Each structure stands twice: as structure tokens, then as C-alpha cells.
Amino acid sequence: MPAPPTTRRRVELVLIPLVAAFCMAFIIGAIVLDRDGGSCPAPNWNNHLSLSLAGNQSSNATAAAVTACSGTDCVPQSPTFAKMSAGGTRMLTHQKDGPWMLAVGALPPKTLSFRVYDQNGKVLATQTTALNWTRVSGTERCGGRMANIKVVLNMP
């Protein structure tokens, strides 16, 4: 006939499995009730980039249009389209104080290639720039507004 279990043995046989089951139930409940697991709201913001032309002032004065390309996706598609566009959300628009402003939407590219054109469509300068966006609102999972980036393009 076996000896009656000691108090320590009772704790090992009853209390430890009970605590482990309670912890597992808590973890599973936390995963199931994850409040951040829902859908993200639709983006209602644009991130912006400003492009300033530096270097040769005579080349700067003849700059009539600028395009920005991320891979094969260019904004605008052709240099003449830049000056005639109105109200586009992804357009390079020349600001009164000098730089060109680009609204890149909610998902900004990591690199952009810029081309500066004169009135006749001749390319005056090109530059590819890696962009390091910094989030200023929102979350990593659902996105959010990024800080504006300033890029300087040196004209020859």
C-alpha cells in the first residue's frame, strides 16, 4: 500500500497544472481579444516632399518642369503635363518661393529619381535620391503621416 502523498507532492500534482492552465487560458484569451487586430482605417493623408534646385542659377531659371519616378511609375508622365495639370494629388507643383512640391500619397516610396526639363523638353539634370521617411503620427501596422522631406537637386 502506497504512502499518503506529502504536502509538496500535492502542490506538484494539483496546484502547478492548475496555474499553468490558468496562464494558458489568459494568453489565448489575450490573443483572441487583440484589439489591434482589427482593420485599419482608410488613409486620409498625403505625405509631402519638396525639391529645391541648387547650383547653376542660369539652369535653375530655365527649369520649366520636373518629373519624379519611383521605378517605372513617373509623376507626371511627361514634362509638358506638369505645367498644365490642375488639382492632381500626385503632382509636382512649382511653389512661389522656389521649390517643387510633390504629394506622394499615404505610402511614400523609398527612392525617387528626378528629372528637370527646360521649355523644349531637354533634360537639364537628373538625380536619384534615397528617402528616409520618419513617421509623425499613426502606427507601424496601419500607417500614418510622415514628416515632410526636403531634397536638393544640384543643377550643372
Disulfide bonds with the S-S distance in Angstrom:
Cys40-Cys142 2.00
Cys69-Cys74 1.97
